[in-house]
Amino acid sequence: MPGHVPVMLKEVVDALAPRDGGVYVDGTFGEGGYSQAILDAAATTVLGIDRDPRAVTIGAELGRRQSGRLTMLHGRFGDMESLMREAGVAQVDGVTLDLGVSSPQLDEAARGFSFRADGPLDMRMGGDDGTATAAEFINAAPETELADVLHHYGEERQARRIARAIVTARAERPILRTGELAEIVRGIVKTSGKDQAIDPATRTFLALRIHVNDELGEVRRGLVAAEHILAPGGRLAVVSFHSLEDRIVKQFLAARSGRAGRGSRHLPETSIPDPSFRLVARRALKPSAAEIERNPRGRSARLRVAERTAAPSWPRKAAA
């Protein structure tokens, strides 16, 4: 079993309800905690997906010990439909997604995700995959774009002042280290009261990470891909840690399950496809107090579960 136990492991496996002969996708493999638990629960086959080369290496080793029951695929979960097609898999019985950055990525200073240890300002989940690093973005983006990213993705109230401070600092020399950026932000954002427990750089680093990795776009693409590859009766289990991610998942499943509003009765009637999902639980599930005590990072986790109906997938341009 992998050393790192993912958040809400039992709840996710219970939601997927693995069965003998079933095929399941772990779209955010990480260290393989969910995959291993699904393999242990029944005589299943698992396809693990991760954009991080380190995770793919871990998965390949685990796959060798599983006698062909685990296949590792290098890529983004937003592309899982094409990845499944390339692997010769038409439909699956379950998909799980654990959104956001993994604990190993966060803990490794060289990856540049954390303000707690100084390292290169990278933040790319896929490693050296050709996308721009956080350093490249903050040293080149216009001040208005910087402010927009910090405001929309980090919900940072001081976004404009931080963006201005970044532009001023980079005029002297490029900002290349996590420690440098954290100190700039701490010079602007002051905490008091209950906020003192939260580092002032938290929201800025979150926003940059989401932007660099197009995380919200990836969530939207992943949900649509899961809709297309899940067989009728297949389960989708999504764990999110940030309100923006959870809102996307909630709105997608509300629409696809027929629970979203149908607009004003004064507007022309529009044709809405039959529900492609059934909500297994109307509200998001939360980790237990005991789990939060064991793993404080999981305190903001939310699990949403839905089951695929026999209805066709919605048009790809359908609103979430």
N, C-alpha and C positions, 0 to 999 in steps of 0.2 A: 504493500500500500504506500502511495506517495507520502512524504513526510508532512506536507502542508494539507490540512483538512479545510476544504472550501466552506464558505458560509452556507448555512441551511442545507447541508448535505442530505440529511434524512428526509427533509421536507421535499427536496427536489426529486429524490429517487422515488418517494411515495407518490408524488404527483405524476411522474412518468409511468409508474406501475410496470416495470420491465417484465416481459414474458418470454418464455422459451421460443427461440426462432425469430424474435423481433430484431429489427435493425434500428439503431439509435445514433443520433448525431450530437456530439459534444462540440458545439461551435466555438467555444473558447477554452481550449484544452488546458492551457497553463501547465500545471504539474500533474495533471491527470486524475485529480481527486474524484470528480464526477464520473469520469470514464471507468475508473477502477470499481467504483461502487455499483455502477450499472452492470458491469461484467460479473460482479459478485452476486447480484440480485437474481439472475436467471441465466439460462444458456443463450445469451444474446450476442449480437455483433455490433461493434461500435466503430463509427468513423469520427476521428478527432480532427478538428480544424484549428490551426493557429497561424498567425502571421509572423510570430516570433521564432526565428530559427532555433533558439535554445529550447523552446517548448517542443518543436518538431523532433529534435534529437532525443529528448526525454520520452516522447511518445513512441518513437521508433524502438527504443530499448524496451519499453513496456510491451509493445506489440510483439516483440520476439519472444517474450515470456508467456504470451497469451495464445500461442498456437494458431495464429491467423485470425483471431476474433477481433483484434483491434487494427484498424488501418489508419495511418496518419497522413493527413493532407496539409500541405503548406499553402496557406492563403488566408483570405479574409472571410469571415462568416457571412458577410453581405453577398459573397459570391458562391454561397453553398449550393445553389441550384446547378450552376455550371460545374462546380467541383464534383457534385454527385454524378452528374452526367458523364464526366470524364472517368469517374470510378466505376461506371456501369451500373449505377444504382438509380432506379426510377422513383421509388417511394420509400419512405421510412416510417417507423412507428413512434418516433419521439424525437424532439429537438430540445436541447437545453442551452441557454445562453447565460453566462455570468459576466455582466457588462462592466466596463471600466478597466482600470489597470490592475494587474495581478500583484500579489504581495512580493514575489521575487523581483519583479521589475521595480517596484517601489523601494525595496530594500537595497538594491544595487546602485551605489552612488554613480557608477560610470554610465548608467542609463539616463541620468539627468532628470528623473521624475520628481525627486524630493528636495525640499528646501532644508531638510534636517542634516544632510551631509553634502559637503561641497563636491561638485562633479561637473563634467561638461554639460552644457545646457542643450540636451538632445531631445528627449521625450518621445522618440519614435518607437512605437510598439513593435514595429517590424524590423528594428535594427537598421542597418545601412541598406534601406530598400529604395533609395532614390528620391524619397520625399524630403521636403525641407525640414530642417531641424528647428527647434524653438529658437535657438540663437539666430539662425538665418532669418527667421520671421521677424523677431523683435528688432533686429538691426537694420532691416530694410523697409518694413511696413510704414505707411504714413501714420501720423499721430492719430487721425480720426479712425483709421482701421484698427489700430491697437486698442483704442478706447472702446470701440464697438465690440471687439472680441471679449475684452475683460468684462464688459457690462452684460452682454447677452449670454455668454457661456459660464462666467463666474459669478454673475449677479453681484458684481463688485460696485459698491456705491461710490467709491473714489476712483472710478475707472479713468476719468479724464485727467485727474491730477497725476495718477500713476503713469499714464501714457505720456504726459508732458515730461515727467521726471525721467522716463526711459529715453526719450528723444534727446533731452539735455545731456544725459550721461553718455549716450552712444556717440555724441558729437565729439567728446573728448577721446574715447577709445571704445572699441566694440565690447559689448557685454557677452561674455563667452562662458561664464560659470554660473551654476545655480546659486552659489553664495553671493555673488555680485548682485544678481537680480533680487534675491531675497532682501538684501540690505537696502536696496533702492525702495522696495515696497514698504519695508518697515519704517523707512524715513517719512513715509506719507501716511500710512494707516496706523492710527493709534487705537488700542483696544482698552476697554474698561468694563467693569462689572463682570457678568457671566461670559463675555466675549474674551476675557483675558486668557482663558484656557485654549483659545484658538490662535494659532500663529497668524499674524497679519498677512503673510504671503500666501496663505492657503487658497484663497479664491483666485488669485492671479495665476498660480501654478495649475490649478484645476482648469481654468479657462484656456490656457495655452496648450495643455495636454489634449483637451477636447478638440481644439482647433487643428493642431498639428496632425492628429490622427483621424480627423473627420468623423468623430465618434457618433455624433447624432445622425449623420447621413448613413453611417454603417448600420446603426440600429434600424432605421427605416428600411434599408435594403434587406437586412437580415430577416425582418418580420415578414416581408413579402416573399422572400425566398422560402422561408419555413412554410408559409401557406401553400406554396406550389409543390413542395416535396412531401408534405405529410399525407399519409394515407387516411381515409375516413376512420375515425376513432383514435387517430394518433394524437399524442399530447405535446403541447408546447409549454415549457417552463422557463421563465425569464426572471433572473435575479438582477435588480438594478440597485445602485447606491446613490444616485443623484436625482434630484427632482425633475430635471429636464429629460433624462432618460426614461424615468418612470412615467412621466406624462405622455411621452410618445407611445410607450407600450400600452398604457391605459386607454388612450384615445383610439389606437389601432384596434385593440380587442373589443372596445365598446362598439365601434363602427362595424367590424366584421361579425359581431354577434347580434347585430340588430338592436343594440341598446343605446346607440347615439341618437341625438335629436334629429328629426327629419326636416328641420327648417320651418319657416313661417308658413302657415296655412293660406296666407295671402299671395304666396309666390306660386308659379306654375308647378304642377306635380312632376317630380323627377323619378325615373326608374331606378330603384335601389336593388342591387343583386341580393339573392337569398343569402342568409348568414353562412359564412364559411367556417365559423368557430362557434363553439358553445362554451361559455364561461364555466369553469369547474368551481371557482370561488369568485363571488362578486367583488370582494375586497382583497387587497393585497395582503399576503401573509407576512408576518414579521418574525425575526429570530426571537427565541426564548430569552428570558433574563439570564438563565444559566449560560447560554451560548455567548451572549454579549459580555458576560463576566470573563469567559475564557478568551474571547477575541473581540476587544473593544472596537476594532475596525469594522466589524459587522453590524454595529448598532443602527446604521442607516439603511440596511438592506431591506428590500421589498421583493417578494416573490409573487408573480402573477402566472396563473395557470389557465390554459384553455384547451379544449378538445376539438379536433378537426371534424367538421360535418362532411356529408357526401356532396354538398353543393360545390359547383365549380369555383375556382379561384376568382377573385374580383379582378377587373381590369387593372393593369399596373398603374394607371394614372388616377385610380379612384382615391378620393380623399381618405386620410386616416381617421 
